[in-house]
Amino acid sequence: MTQKNKKILFFSIVLAFIIITPIIILYSIGLRIDFKNKRIVQPGLIFVKTSPKNAQIYINEKNIKKTDFLFGSAEINNLLPNRYKVKIAKEGFQVWEKNLEVKEGLATEVKDIILFPEILSLNVFSKNIENFFIPPSNKSKIILQEKEINEIKEKSTDLNNWTLKIFDLNTNIKTPFISKENISKKDIELTNLFFSPDSKKILMETKEKVLTKKTTDKETFLTKYYIIETEKTPAFAVLVNYLNQNTTNIVFNPNDYQKILFLEDGKLKEIDLVKNLQPKILLENIISFTINNNNIYYLDSSGFTFKTDFSFSNTEKINDSNISLNKEAKYNIYVFNSFIFLKENDVLYLLNNEKKDFEKYFEPVKNIIVSYDYKKLLLFNDSEIWIIYLEDKNDQPYKKKGDKVFITRLSQKIENASWISSSYIIFNSENEIKIAETDDRDKINIFDISKNDKDIKYNNPKVIFNNFDKKLYILNEKTLYQSQKIIQ
């Protein structure tokens, strides 16, 4: 090798050392060179947690790694500040994807990713079902309102000949509970069930068909209520006197499940189910009421709302300016944490705690449902779904108390919506069932819940997610279906 070549080699090595050494030092202290923006940056990372576990992670369509089999989590490190297309996939499940921003030196977190089945496997749970109910504090049992069928003629001999049966998901045993024949020989329609907080008592609302004495023999209905003890065998229904078609706002006393509070003719009354005596009048000139944390919130005929306890010794006026009441309107009060809502027909008002006045908040609204953790509200009407945060959310995506998040708008009528976890909601729109996340970073993932049997045609089904077994129960045209687990 000539002297000249030796010098060239030497200086090349020195130059490479000068160039590479700083890069090695930068990498060793956790810094990177952003060649695109020509600057030195501290990289960030993306942390994901999925259910089910062992899901594949793609970053900008590149297969990176899987979430671990223990916790279903993974970190993707050394990411330059930028926006990345993140895709989570697993065979047999729908794909979750979102464009996420990684900031310098920070972690971008997505901890509540749920992958739902591509095809919903539905099994016939029970046939000839008119309705079904899942008790609020005992979700291992399902109450079925079953039509009695003549097996020879394969049709009901009586349009209102029904039986309540309890299906125990722990034992897979269905047990007759109480039938229409146990209550009355007359034509009775079951319209609703009200459960005590411990699910040990059921207040059954019925409509009894009667004929008037007029020559037209026009059919009319009388509303009657029966109390049933769910743990007594055999069960029997006891008529609750003094509750009738004028009774509204029925709720069990949270301090004594033997007592029921209700409204009737502008009076807040309480009845003792054991003594079954004349109801006790608690308040008069009442339009609506609700109970929250052992406090009674009520709207009276003067247009003011009040808060009192069950001793009725301490009463606090909530709004300083009275509400102009519409005699034809229906009013409901909702209390969640520090939020007090007043619903007038389909218009929702929120109490401004500083001004002590109700202000129009949302219109129209069909229903309001609080999440399992009492941190969010689900609002929906015929075409839109929204989420309201009841408190600050201190993990990603960060939210402030009172933030309102738009979930979706549909052309088809939304029949019902409910929570399946603190981060996902399920809703049915006419003949479709969908699940939506609440994470509004980038687009909101909405999943169609397809079914394995294409012969099943949904017709405004009743859909309930049971948190006990993580399955969907779908009542469609008298047949109750049970899905596989949709949350692992």
C-alpha positions, 0 to 999 in steps of 0.5 A: 500500500502506498503512503498516499493510500495509507493517508487516505485510509487513515483520514477516512477512518478518522472521519468515520469516527468523527461522524459515527461517534456522536451518533452512538453517543446520542443513541446511548443517551436516548436521543435520535436524529430527525433527518427529515426535520434536521434536528436532534430529538428524544424519541417517543413510544406507543403503548397498547393493551389489547383483548384478546392477547397475542394480537399483531401490531402494525405501524404504518402497515409494517408488522412490528410485534405481538402483544404479550400473552400475559397482559396483552400489552406491548411497547413500540419504542424509538419512534420519532415525533410524527403521526403513525397509522397503528393497526391491531389485528388477530385472526378471526377478529375485526381490525382496530386501527387509528392514526396516533400522534407520537410526541417527543419524549412521551408515550402515546397510550391506548389501553382499552383496545377490544377486538370483536369477532368478525362473525358473531356466532349465535346459538338459540338460547330459548324459543317462544320468548316474549321478553327477557330481563337480567336482574341488575345485581344478579346477572348470572340469572336471566328471567324469561317471559315464555309463551306457553305453546300447545305442542300438538298444534304448535301454537299458543292456545291463549295469546296471553298465556305466559310463564316467567322462568329463571335460567341460571347461567351457572347451572344451565338449568331453566326453572319455572318461576311464576305464570300468568295462571298463578296470578289471575284467570283473566287476560293479563299482559306483563308490561314491565319488571322493576327490580329491588337493588339486591334483585331479591324482589320484583315489582311486576307491572301488568295490564288486565283486560276488562270489558265495560258494561256499555253495549259496545263492549269496548276493551279497556285495561287496568294497570295492576302491580304485584310483588314477587320474592325471587328467592321464595320457592314456590314463588307467588305474586301478591297484589300491591294495593294502591298502585294503579294506572295513575302511578309513576316514578316507581322506585324501591327505597334504597334504605328499606327494600320493603318500601316503594316510593312513587308519584300519584296525582302530584303526591310523593307517596311511600308504601310498605310492601309487608303491611300493604296499608294506606300509602304514606304521603311524603310530599305534595305538589310534586312533578318528578323525583329521583333518588341519589346517594340517599337524597331525594331530588324533586321538582315541584309545581312551582318550577323549583327543584329541591334536594332533601334527605329521607328525614325531610328535615333538611331541604335545599333549593337547587335552582334560583329561577323557577322553570316555566312548566308545561302541563302537557310535558313529561319531566324527569330528573337525573343526578350523576355526581355533581351533574343535575339534569332536567328532561322535559319531553326530549329536551335536556337541561343542565343545572349551571351550578354557579348561576343556579339555573337550568340551561338547555343542554341537548336536544333531542334526547331519547335516553340517558345511561351512566357507564359502569364506572359512573364516569361517563354518560351515554346520550342518544336520540333517533340519529345521534350518539354522544358521550359526556364526561362526568369527571376529569379523565387523567389518562389518554385520551385526556378529558375535562369534566363536562367534555362532550364527545360525538360518537356517530350519526346514522340515517337509520333510526337508533332503537337503543344503546347501552354500555358494554364496558367503560370504553365501548357502547353497543347500539342497534339501528333497525336491522343492524347491531354495532359497537363503537369505542369512545376514544375520539383520537382520529376516527372512532372505530365502529364495528358491525356485529355480523352473524353466522346464520345469514337466515336470521333477519334482525327486526328491531331486536332487543339487545343486552350485553351481560357482564357476567358471561361477556355475551350478547343476548338478542331477542329477535322475533320470539327467539332469544339468541346467545352469542359467544364471548365478545370480550375475552 
